[in-house]
Amino acid sequence: MVVFVAGAVLTSCKKITDDINISPNQPANLSTGYALTSALQYIGGTGGGGATTNINSYAGELYSQYISETYYTNESRFALAQYDYQGYYTGPLTDLKQVIDFNTNDKTKNLATTIRFGSNANQIASARILKAFIFLTMTDRWGDIPYSQALQGNVNLTPKFDAQKDIYTDLFKELTEAQAQFDDGAPLTGDVLFGGDNTKWKHWANSLRAVMALRLSKVDPATGSAEFKKAVADGVMTSNDDNATYQYLSEQNNENPYFGNYRTRYDYAVSSQTVNTMKANSDPRLLVFAEKANTGDYIGLPYATQGDDLNNFSIGNRSGSTIKAGNISQIGLAYSSQNSPTTWTSYAQTLFAEAEAAHLGWIPGGDGQAATYYTQGITASLEQNGVDAASITAYLAKPGVVFNAANAVEQIVTQKWLANYLGDGWESWSEYRRTGFPRLLDPVPTAVSADKHIPRRQQYPQSENDLNKANYNEVIARQGPDALSTHVWWDK
């Protein structure tokens, strides 16, 4: 009996000594495909409503004036200045770094929990592309951000802020290398964006390079032109099948954020900027983008309406697909049903980028080729929204739609804005800052920001001032005041 007890004690002591820091409920190794899925879901916003870290965040769509707030109007009037980016670093960027590390390290790259999700090369390439996309979104929002010293964990808790110019240079490199890294090995699993299709990942990476290149049209057109040519040569999107479309599901944990909001709150109506721009040319997409008001017409809510003036408007409500209309338009069912998808980067957007590049002389063909790309971009967007061929032909013939070289940039960017409706609002906001188009309400009369203009960037989270003071002081000395009115590097 004594021996038995002693043996039991010795056995117990061995377990305590060896395993105290090992959770029996925690996997010993990362399942890399789940990390890729997690990163995609994070920026898709599943389970998190319209969080500011979503690609189709309410905030980005408001800055781009696609929608208007019906009750709480702080965001559309720029009362919120500081936006937190820590969730990007601790969430999807960490996930993607681990995917890359596990597929690179000799000790982990051949583990079953790694190779079951695709070849090492395919996993690394897709993770690099998605990581670049997130960093692109971040630097376009805040300007200079922690980049080269980020994601080092306890090794460096106070990373420096890299200059946006340097970040862009490295993102061009990352996307160029990543799109060439895919191999013919096992396809990706856990890829809820492209279903493991390497060609679509490549086309997305190269289309993002084209988007980035145009961002340099004023600050560094020589580099922009060179990078655009290389992106097109490597192969950009060629049809709507290539669209980077995130598909929501018909269940609450993975539902479209606008459906979630319309379950009880109804905080967002289609803006008068969207409705009136589309009505001016009898745009057939309006029937898809919005629902009719109780007058039988499409009525937008004027952007940044506030206070007692909001009492003049009612958005109504809905039950499933049954609309009980108010006197302003709800978001269309195609964009606000539980499983409605959202498109982050589209074939239409890529064609509009090529149209502007041709107009600028960056690629061959001049304004003749620009007109072709422009028309193809409109067609792609209308087809994406289910518009029939006869209606497409009629719309393209509208005097306000027919390409006019003298007004090319405004036409191209306005159509790009329409094509990106409730997709990547941060991207549309960036294009507005770069070009001044479309013609949005700016300044915003009811804004509470100092200059009342649409912000040029977002302010850093308070944690940088509190916990990374030296680097915070250095970046504002270089970039300018930590204010909504400070222009980022490419915004000239």
C-alpha positions as CSV (number, residue, x, y, z in Angstrom):
1,M,0.0,0.0,0.0
2,V,2.8,2.4,0.9
3,V,4.6,1.5,-2.3
4,F,1.5,2.1,-4.3
5,V,1.0,5.5,-2.8
6,A,4.7,6.4,-3.2
7,G,4.5,5.3,-6.8
8,A,1.4,7.4,-7.3
9,V,3.1,10.4,-5.8
10,L,6.2,10.0,-7.9
11,T,4.1,9.7,-11.0
12,S,2.1,12.8,-10.1
13,C,5.3,14.8,-9.4
14,K,6.6,13.8,-12.8
15,K,3.5,15.1,-14.6
16,I,3.6,18.4,-12.7
17,T,7.3,18.9,-13.4
18,D,7.1,18.0,-17.1
19,D,3.7,19.3,-18.2
20,I,2.8,22.3,-16.1
21,N,3.1,24.7,-19.0
22,I,1.4,22.5,-21.5
23,S,-2.4,22.8,-21.9
24,P,-4.0,19.4,-22.7
25,N,-6.6,21.3,-24.6
26,Q,-4.2,23.3,-26.8
27,P,-2.9,21.8,-30.1
28,A,0.9,21.3,-30.1
29,N,1.2,22.7,-33.6
30,L,-0.6,25.3,-35.7
31,S,-3.1,24.1,-38.3
32,T,-2.0,26.6,-40.9
33,G,-5.1,26.4,-43.1
34,Y,-7.3,27.4,-40.1
35,A,-5.0,30.4,-39.6
36,L,-5.6,31.5,-43.2
37,T,-9.3,31.1,-42.8
38,S,-9.2,33.1,-39.5
39,A,-7.4,36.0,-41.2
40,L,-9.9,36.1,-44.0
41,Q,-12.8,36.0,-41.7
42,Y,-11.4,38.7,-39.5
43,I,-11.2,41.3,-42.3
44,G,-14.5,40.0,-43.6
45,G,-16.0,41.0,-40.3
46,T,-17.9,37.8,-39.6
47,G,-19.3,37.9,-36.1
48,G,-18.1,41.5,-35.6
49,G,-20.7,43.6,-37.4
50,G,-19.3,46.5,-39.2
51,A,-16.1,46.8,-37.1
52,T,-13.6,49.4,-38.3
53,T,-11.1,46.6,-39.1
54,N,-13.5,45.2,-41.7
55,I,-12.7,45.8,-45.4
56,N,-16.3,46.8,-45.8
57,S,-16.4,48.7,-42.5
58,Y,-19.3,51.1,-41.8
59,A,-16.7,53.8,-41.3
60,G,-15.1,53.3,-44.7
61,E,-18.4,53.3,-46.4
62,L,-19.4,56.5,-44.6
63,Y,-16.2,58.3,-45.5
64,S,-17.0,57.4,-49.1
65,Q,-20.6,58.6,-48.6
66,Y,-22.3,55.5,-50.0
67,I,-24.5,55.5,-46.9
68,S,-25.8,57.9,-44.3
69,E,-26.4,57.4,-40.6
70,T,-30.0,57.5,-39.5
71,Y,-29.6,58.0,-35.7
72,Y,-26.1,58.1,-34.3
73,T,-24.2,60.4,-36.6
74,N,-20.8,60.7,-34.9
75,E,-18.9,58.8,-37.6
76,S,-20.3,60.6,-40.6
77,R,-19.6,63.9,-38.9
78,F,-16.0,62.9,-38.0
79,A,-16.5,63.1,-34.2
80,L,-14.4,59.9,-34.0
81,A,-10.8,60.7,-34.7
82,Q,-8.7,57.9,-33.2
83,Y,-9.0,54.5,-34.7
84,D,-7.3,51.4,-33.3
85,Y,-5.2,49.2,-35.5
86,Q,-4.0,46.8,-32.8
87,G,-6.5,44.2,-33.8
88,Y,-4.9,43.9,-37.2
89,Y,-1.5,43.1,-35.6
90,T,-2.7,40.7,-32.9
91,G,-5.2,39.0,-35.2
92,P,-4.8,38.4,-39.0
93,L,-1.3,39.7,-39.4
94,T,-0.1,37.4,-36.6
95,D,-2.0,34.5,-38.1
96,L,-0.5,35.1,-41.5
97,K,3.0,35.4,-40.1
98,Q,2.6,32.0,-38.5
99,V,1.4,30.5,-41.8
100,I,4.6,31.8,-43.4
101,D,6.8,30.7,-40.5
102,F,5.4,27.2,-40.2
103,N,5.7,26.7,-44.0
104,T,9.3,28.0,-44.0
105,N,10.8,26.4,-40.9
106,D,12.4,23.0,-41.5
107,K,11.0,21.7,-38.2
108,T,7.4,22.5,-39.1
109,K,7.0,22.7,-42.8
110,N,6.5,19.0,-43.3
111,L,4.2,18.4,-40.3
112,A,0.8,16.9,-41.1
113,T,-0.8,20.0,-39.6
114,T,1.0,22.1,-42.2
115,I,1.1,20.2,-45.5
116,R,-2.6,19.1,-45.3
117,F,-3.5,22.6,-46.2
118,G,-1.6,22.9,-49.4
119,S,2.0,23.0,-50.6
120,N,4.4,25.1,-48.6
121,A,4.9,27.5,-51.6
122,N,1.1,28.0,-52.1
123,Q,0.5,28.7,-48.5
124,I,3.4,31.1,-48.2
125,A,2.3,33.0,-51.4
126,S,-1.3,33.4,-50.4
127,A,-0.4,34.5,-46.9
128,R,2.1,37.1,-48.2
129,I,-0.6,38.5,-50.6
130,L,-3.2,38.8,-47.9
131,K,-0.7,40.3,-45.5
132,A,0.2,42.9,-48.1
133,F,-3.4,43.7,-48.7
134,I,-4.0,44.3,-45.0
135,F,-0.9,46.5,-44.6
136,L,-1.9,48.4,-47.7
137,T,-5.3,49.1,-46.1
138,M,-3.6,50.2,-42.9
139,T,-1.0,52.6,-44.4
140,D,-3.7,54.2,-46.6
141,R,-5.7,54.8,-43.4
142,W,-3.0,56.0,-41.0
143,G,0.0,56.9,-43.2
144,D,3.3,55.9,-41.5
145,I,2.7,52.7,-39.4
146,P,4.8,50.1,-37.6
147,Y,5.9,47.7,-40.4
148,S,9.5,46.5,-40.5
149,Q,9.7,46.0,-36.7
150,A,6.1,44.9,-36.2
151,L,5.0,41.3,-35.4
152,Q,8.1,40.6,-33.3
153,G,6.1,39.9,-30.1
154,N,8.1,40.4,-26.8
155,V,11.3,41.0,-28.8
156,N,10.1,44.5,-29.6
157,L,7.1,46.0,-27.9
158,T,7.8,49.5,-29.2
159,P,8.3,49.2,-33.0
160,K,9.3,52.2,-35.1
161,F,6.9,53.8,-37.6
162,D,8.0,53.1,-41.2
163,A,7.5,55.9,-43.8
164,Q,4.6,55.2,-46.1
165,K,6.9,55.5,-49.1
166,D,9.1,52.7,-47.8
167,I,6.1,50.6,-47.0
168,Y,4.8,51.0,-50.5
169,T,8.2,50.0,-51.9
170,D,8.2,46.8,-49.8
171,L,4.6,46.0,-50.6
172,F,5.4,46.1,-54.4
173,K,8.2,43.7,-53.7
174,E,6.1,41.4,-51.6
175,L,3.2,41.2,-54.1
176,T,5.6,40.7,-57.0
177,E,7.5,37.9,-55.4
178,A,4.4,36.2,-53.9
179,Q,2.4,36.0,-57.2
180,A,5.4,34.3,-58.7
181,Q,5.8,31.9,-55.8
182,F,2.8,29.6,-56.4
183,D,3.6,26.1,-57.6
184,D,1.8,23.1,-59.0
185,G,1.8,21.3,-55.6
186,A,-1.2,20.6,-53.4
187,P,-3.8,23.3,-53.7
188,L,-4.8,25.5,-50.7
189,T,-7.5,24.4,-48.4
190,G,-9.0,26.7,-45.8
191,D,-9.1,29.4,-48.6
192,V,-12.6,30.9,-48.3
193,L,-11.8,33.7,-50.7
194,F,-10.7,31.9,-53.9
195,G,-11.3,28.2,-53.1
196,G,-7.7,27.3,-53.6
197,D,-7.4,28.8,-57.1
198,N,-3.8,29.9,-57.5
199,T,-4.5,31.9,-60.7
200,K,-7.1,34.0,-58.9
201,W,-4.6,34.7,-56.1
202,K,-2.1,35.8,-58.7
203,H,-4.5,38.0,-60.6
204,W,-5.6,39.6,-57.3
205,A,-2.0,40.3,-56.3
206,N,-1.2,41.9,-59.6
207,S,-4.4,44.0,-59.6
208,L,-3.5,45.3,-56.2
209,R,-0.1,46.3,-57.6
210,A,-1.9,48.3,-60.3
211,V,-4.1,49.9,-57.7
212,M,-1.1,50.8,-55.6
213,A,0.8,52.1,-58.7
214,L,-2.1,54.6,-59.5
215,R,-1.9,55.8,-55.9
216,L,1.5,57.3,-56.9
217,S,0.1,59.3,-59.9
218,K,0.9,62.6,-58.2
219,V,3.6,62.0,-55.7
220,D,5.8,59.7,-57.9
221,P,4.4,59.1,-61.4
222,A,7.6,57.6,-62.8
223,T,7.6,54.8,-60.2
224,G,3.8,54.5,-60.6
225,S,4.0,54.1,-64.3
226,A,6.8,51.5,-64.1
227,E,5.1,49.4,-61.5
228,F,1.8,49.6,-63.4
229,K,3.4,48.2,-66.5
230,K,5.0,45.3,-64.5
231,A,1.7,44.5,-62.8
232,V,-0.2,44.3,-66.1
233,A,2.6,42.2,-67.7
234,D,2.3,39.7,-64.9
235,G,-1.5,39.3,-65.4
236,V,-4.3,41.2,-63.7
237,M,-8.0,40.2,-63.4
238,T,-9.6,39.1,-66.6
239,S,-13.3,38.6,-65.7
240,N,-15.8,38.8,-62.9
241,D,-14.8,35.3,-62.0
242,D,-11.5,36.7,-60.7
243,N,-13.2,39.1,-58.3
244,A,-11.9,39.0,-54.7
245,T,-15.4,38.4,-53.3
246,Y,-16.0,37.4,-49.7
247,Q,-19.1,35.3,-49.3
248,Y,-21.2,35.6,-46.1
249,L,-23.3,32.7,-45.0
250,S,-26.9,32.2,-43.9
251,E,-26.1,31.9,-40.2
252,Q,-25.5,34.5,-37.6
253,N,-21.8,33.9,-36.9
254,N,-20.9,34.5,-40.5
255,E,-23.5,36.9,-41.8
256,N,-23.4,40.1,-43.8
257,P,-22.9,43.0,-41.3
258,Y,-25.7,45.1,-42.9
259,F,-28.1,42.3,-42.4
260,G,-27.0,42.1,-38.7
261,N,-27.5,45.8,-38.3
262,Y,-31.0,45.7,-40.0
263,R,-32.0,42.9,-37.6
264,T,-33.0,45.5,-35.0
265,R,-31.2,48.8,-35.5
266,Y,-31.4,50.2,-39.0
267,D,-28.5,52.6,-38.5
268,Y,-27.8,53.1,-42.2
269,A,-29.7,54.3,-45.2
270,V,-28.5,54.7,-48.8
271,S,-27.1,58.3,-49.1
272,S,-28.5,61.0,-51.3
273,Q,-25.0,61.2,-52.9
274,T,-25.4,57.6,-54.1
275,V,-29.0,57.9,-55.2
276,N,-28.7,61.2,-57.0
277,T,-25.5,60.3,-58.8
278,M,-27.2,57.2,-60.1
279,K,-30.5,58.9,-61.0
280,A,-28.7,61.5,-63.1
281,N,-27.9,58.8,-65.7
282,S,-30.8,56.4,-65.0
283,D,-28.3,53.9,-63.7
284,P,-29.9,50.4,-63.7
285,R,-27.8,49.4,-60.7
286,L,-29.9,51.6,-58.4
287,L,-32.6,48.9,-58.4
288,V,-29.9,46.6,-56.9
289,F,-28.2,49.0,-54.6
290,A,-31.3,50.4,-52.9
291,E,-34.9,49.5,-52.0
292,K,-37.7,51.9,-52.9
293,A,-39.1,54.3,-50.3
294,N,-42.8,54.4,-49.5
295,T,-43.3,56.9,-52.3
296,G,-42.4,54.2,-54.8
297,D,-39.2,56.0,-55.7
298,Y,-35.6,55.8,-54.6
299,I,-34.8,58.4,-52.0
300,G,-31.4,58.9,-50.3
301,L,-30.8,60.3,-46.9
302,P,-28.6,63.5,-47.2
303,Y,-25.2,62.7,-45.8
304,A,-24.5,63.8,-42.2
305,T,-28.0,64.9,-41.5
306,Q,-28.2,65.3,-37.7
307,G,-30.2,66.4,-34.7
308,D,-33.9,67.4,-35.2
309,D,-33.5,67.2,-39.0
310,L,-33.4,63.4,-38.7
311,N,-37.0,63.5,-37.4
312,N,-38.0,64.2,-41.0
313,F,-36.8,60.8,-42.2
314,S,-37.9,57.3,-41.5
315,I,-36.1,54.2,-42.9
316,G,-38.9,51.7,-42.0
317,N,-38.0,48.1,-41.2
318,R,-38.0,44.7,-42.7
319,S,-38.7,41.0,-41.9
320,G,-36.5,38.8,-44.0
321,S,-37.0,39.9,-47.6
322,T,-40.2,41.7,-46.8
323,I,-39.6,45.5,-46.8
324,K,-41.7,47.9,-44.8
325,A,-40.6,51.1,-46.4
326,G,-40.1,54.5,-44.8
327,N,-39.5,57.7,-46.7
328,I,-35.9,57.0,-47.4
329,S,-34.3,54.0,-49.1
330,Q,-32.9,51.0,-47.2
331,I,-29.8,49.2,-48.6
332,G,-30.8,46.8,-51.4
333,L,-31.5,43.2,-50.5
334,A,-28.7,42.1,-52.8
335,Y,-26.2,43.9,-50.5
336,S,-27.9,43.4,-47.1
337,S,-29.3,39.9,-47.0
338,Q,-27.8,37.5,-44.5
339,N,-25.6,35.8,-47.1
340,S,-25.0,38.8,-49.4
341,P,-21.3,38.8,-50.5
342,T,-19.0,41.8,-50.5
343,T,-16.3,42.3,-53.2
344,W,-13.0,43.7,-52.0
345,T,-11.3,44.1,-55.4
346,S,-13.1,43.6,-58.7
347,Y,-12.5,43.1,-62.4
348,A,-14.4,46.4,-63.0
349,Q,-12.0,48.2,-60.6
350,T,-9.0,46.8,-62.5
351,L,-10.4,47.9,-65.8
352,F,-11.0,51.4,-64.5
353,A,-7.4,51.4,-63.3
354,E,-6.3,50.5,-66.8
355,A,-8.5,53.2,-68.3
356,E,-6.8,55.8,-66.1
357,A,-3.4,54.4,-66.8
358,A,-4.0,54.6,-70.6
359,H,-5.3,58.2,-70.2
360,L,-2.1,59.1,-68.3
361,G,0.0,57.5,-71.0
362,W,1.4,54.8,-68.7
363,I,0.2,52.0,-71.0
364,P,-0.3,52.1,-74.8
365,G,-3.4,53.3,-76.6
366,G,-4.0,56.8,-75.2
367,D,-7.6,58.0,-74.8
368,G,-8.9,55.6,-77.4
369,Q,-7.8,52.6,-75.3
370,A,-8.9,54.4,-72.1
371,A,-12.4,54.7,-73.6
372,T,-12.4,50.9,-74.3
373,Y,-11.3,50.0,-70.8
374,Y,-13.8,52.5,-69.3
375,T,-16.7,51.0,-71.2
376,Q,-15.5,47.5,-70.3
377,G,-15.3,48.5,-66.7
378,I,-18.9,49.8,-66.6
379,T,-20.1,46.6,-68.4
380,A,-18.3,44.4,-65.9
381,S,-19.9,46.2,-63.0
382,L,-23.4,46.1,-64.4
383,E,-23.0,42.4,-65.2
384,Q,-21.7,41.8,-61.7
385,N,-25.0,43.3,-60.5
386,G,-27.2,41.2,-62.8
387,V,-28.1,43.9,-65.2
388,D,-29.4,42.6,-68.6
389,A,-27.7,43.2,-71.9
390,A,-30.3,45.7,-73.3
391,S,-30.1,47.8,-70.2
392,I,-26.3,47.8,-70.3
393,T,-26.4,49.1,-73.9
394,A,-28.9,51.8,-73.0
395,Y,-26.9,53.0,-70.1
396,L,-23.6,53.1,-72.0
397,A,-25.4,55.4,-74.6
398,K,-26.3,58.0,-71.9
399,P,-24.6,61.4,-72.7
400,G,-23.4,61.6,-69.1
401,V,-21.8,58.1,-69.4
402,V,-20.2,58.2,-72.8
403,F,-16.4,58.6,-72.4
404,N,-15.1,62.2,-72.7
405,A,-11.3,62.6,-72.7
406,A,-11.6,66.1,-71.4
407,N,-13.3,64.8,-68.3
408,A,-11.7,61.4,-68.2
409,V,-10.4,61.1,-64.6
410,E,-13.7,62.3,-63.1
411,Q,-15.7,59.9,-65.2
412,I,-13.4,56.9,-64.6
413,V,-13.1,57.4,-60.8
414,T,-16.9,58.1,-60.4
415,Q,-17.7,54.9,-62.2
416,K,-15.1,53.1,-60.1
417,W,-16.8,54.5,-57.0
418,L,-20.1,53.2,-58.1
419,A,-18.6,49.8,-59.0
420,N,-17.2,49.5,-55.4
421,Y,-20.5,50.2,-53.7
422,L,-20.3,48.7,-50.2
423,G,-17.2,46.8,-51.1
424,D,-13.9,48.2,-49.9
425,G,-14.9,51.6,-48.6
426,W,-11.4,52.4,-47.5
427,E,-10.2,52.0,-51.1
428,S,-12.9,54.4,-52.4
429,W,-11.9,56.9,-49.7
430,S,-8.3,56.7,-50.8
431,E,-9.2,57.3,-54.4
432,Y,-11.3,60.3,-53.4
433,R,-8.3,61.7,-51.6
434,R,-6.0,61.1,-54.6
435,T,-8.3,62.5,-57.3
436,G,-11.0,64.6,-55.6
437,F,-13.7,62.4,-57.3
438,P,-16.5,61.6,-57.2
439,R,-18.0,64.9,-56.2
440,L,-18.9,64.2,-52.6
441,L,-20.2,66.6,-49.9
442,D,-17.0,68.2,-48.8
443,P,-16.8,70.2,-46.6
444,V,-19.5,68.6,-44.5
445,P,-21.5,71.5,-42.9
446,T,-22.5,69.5,-39.8
447,A,-19.1,68.0,-39.2
448,V,-17.5,68.5,-35.8
449,S,-13.9,68.2,-37.0
450,A,-11.9,71.5,-37.1
451,D,-12.0,72.0,-40.8
452,K,-15.2,70.1,-41.6
453,H,-13.6,68.3,-44.5
454,I,-13.6,64.6,-45.3
455,P,-10.6,63.3,-43.3
456,R,-7.2,62.9,-45.1
457,R,-6.2,60.1,-42.6
458,Q,-7.1,58.7,-39.3
459,Q,-5.4,59.4,-36.0
460,Y,-3.3,56.8,-34.2
461,P,-4.7,54.8,-31.3
462,Q,-4.0,56.4,-27.9
463,S,-1.8,53.4,-27.0
464,E,0.9,54.6,-29.3
465,N,1.1,57.9,-27.4
466,D,1.0,56.1,-24.1
467,L,3.2,53.1,-24.7
468,N,5.4,54.0,-27.7
469,K,6.0,57.6,-27.0
470,A,9.5,58.1,-28.5
471,N,8.5,56.5,-31.8
472,Y,5.1,58.3,-31.8
473,N,6.9,61.7,-31.3
474,E,9.3,60.8,-34.2
475,V,6.5,60.0,-36.6
476,I,4.4,63.1,-36.0
477,A,7.6,65.2,-36.4
478,R,8.1,63.6,-39.8
479,Q,4.6,63.1,-41.1
480,G,2.8,66.0,-39.5
481,P,0.3,66.4,-36.7
482,D,-1.6,63.4,-35.6
483,A,-4.8,64.9,-37.0
484,L,-7.6,64.0,-39.5
485,S,-6.4,66.9,-41.7
486,T,-2.8,65.7,-42.2
487,H,-2.1,64.3,-45.6
488,V,-0.4,61.0,-46.1
489,W,2.7,60.7,-48.3
490,W,0.9,60.0,-51.6
491,D,-1.9,62.5,-51.0
492,K,-0.6,65.5,-52.8
